[in-house]
């Protein structure tokens, strides 16, 4: 289905603002992202529930991958960037990170502190700080491009701390809920993204 879209996001953020996260529905969304050819997926909820229960989410993703993709499963490999053994997965087509609020503002604060230490140790000067330098200092999305698209689920008109530095150029599409979401709703959101014209501040 991804080939039918005029443009496909490289990195999609799945942001849940609802109080009750559904592991099964989030796993479906991740597997759909894999199936249409999205390379990077970030999962975020403002209470950090998915990150605290990372292994439960991973188990659900692997289960859904087999159920939804069946025999084609081997074509769609997923690397779990949060797992310590992530490097065991080779030739992966999609990479997943599970994030929580500590990966947002707290990561920016930590990056600023690290830069100040480098200046104090005279390894850097304050004039070295620019957008690229800060990007390099941030650990939460190390190796990940900025999200092209965020699908925000729930009634709250906010991303509730999801990667505030990285989403300055991100297209955000709001959906009522991630619970019982259909593939049609997901694919419709990708169509909306493909049709939008991004002017990059022009």
N, C-alpha and C positions, 0 to 999 in steps of 0.2 A: 504493500500500500504506500510505503514511503516514496516510491518512484513516481507516484501519481501527483505528488505535491511539487509546487513550483520551487519552494525552498524548504529545507528541513533543518531544524535547529541542531547544532552540534551538542549543546549542553542544555538539558531541561532540568529545572528545579521543581520538585513536587512539594508544595508547602501546605501543610494542614493547620488550619486555625481552629478546628473543631476540638472539643474537649475529649471526645471518645475516638481514638484512632483505630482504624480497622486494618489489621495485618493482611488479611486476604485481599481486600480491595487495593491496598497500597502495592502488594505483590503483583496484582494484575496490571496496574499502571506501569510498574517497572518492566514487566515482561513485554507489554505492548510497546514500550519505548525501544526495547531491544529489537523486537520484531520488525519495526519500521525503519531501523537503522540509525537510531540516535546513539552517539558514541559515549556520552557522559550523562549520568543521571545523579541528581542530588535529592535526597529525601530529608525533609525537615518538619519537625513540629515544635511549637514554642515551649512545650514542657519537657522535651528531650526524651519522650517515651520510646520512640523508635530506636534512638541511639542506646539507651539503657538496656533495651531488649533486642539488641542487634542480631543475636543468633536466632531468635524466634522469627524475625523478619526474613533473615537469610534462608532459613528452612522453608518458609512459606513461598519465597521466590523460587527456590529450586523445585518445590512441589508443583507450583503453577507452571513453571517452565516446561515440565514434562507433560502436564495436562493440556496446556494450551498449544504447545508447539509440537507435541508428539514425536514422531520419527525425525522431524526436522530439528530436533533439539540440539544436535551436535553442531549445527550451523550457527547457533546463537549462544556463544559463551559469555559469561558475565564474570568480571573481576570484582571482588569485594574489597575496595580500597581500605576499609576500616579493619579488616582481618589482618592478623600478624603474618599469616601465611599467604598473603595475597599474591606473592610472586610465584606461587605454584601453578597459577593459571597462565598458560601461554597462549599466544595468538588470540587474545580476547578481543571481541568486537565492541563490547560495552563495558564501562567502568562505573561502579556505583559507590557513592559516598553517603553515609548517613550522618546528618549534622544536627546540632542542637544550638541553643543560644550562645553557648561558650565558644562556638566557632565564628561568631559574628563580632560584636563590639569588643568582647574580651580578647579575641585574636588580634584586633587592631591595636588595642592597648599594649598587648605583649610585644607586638612588632615594633611599636614606638619605643617601648622600654629597651628592646634589644638594640635598636638603632642608636638610642642615647648612650648606651654602654659602649658601642663601637666608637662613637664620637669622643666619649670620655677617655677611652683607651687609645685615642688618636689613630684608629684604624680607618676612620671615615671623618669627613667634615660635614657640617650641617648643610652645605650647598650640594652634597651628593644626593640628598633626599628628593626623589621625584616619583612619579606614578609607577615606573618600572621597578624602582628600588623597593617601594612599599609592597608591590605585588610579590616580589621575591621573598620578602620577610614574612609574609602571611603564610601560616602553616596549614590552615583549614582547607585551602583549595590548591595545595602544592601539586603541580602537574595537571591541574584542571583549567580549562579556559573559563572565562566569565560566562554565566548563563545567558543564552540567547533568548530563552523563554522560561517564564515561571508560570506554572499552573497553580493558582491559589484556590484552595478548597475551604468553604465555610463562609459564615455571614460577616466576618470581621473585615473591614476595609483597610487592612494593613498586612504587611508581610511579617510582622511581629519579630523583627530582628534578624531575618534571614539575610546573611551576607550583605550588610549595608554598603560595603565598599564596592562589591563586585557587580551590583545590579543597576549601576548608574545608566547603562544603555540597554537594559533588558526589557523585553516586551512582557507585560503581565496580563494574563487572562484569568478572570475570576469565574469559578464554577461553584454552584450551590453546595455541593458536598462530594467527598471522595467515597462515601459509603454507597454501595450498590451502583456505582458509576458504570455506564455501559461503554463498550468499545466505540460505539457511534458518537457518544459525547466526547470521548478522548480525541477521536479522529477529527471531529468537527472543530475542536480547539486548535488542532494542528493546521487545519484548513484556514482558520482565521489568522493564525500566525503567518502562513504562507502568503496570504493576501495583503497583509499590512505593509505599508511603505515606511521603512525606517530611515529617517533623515540624518541621524547621528549629529543632532544639534544644529543642522543647517536651516 
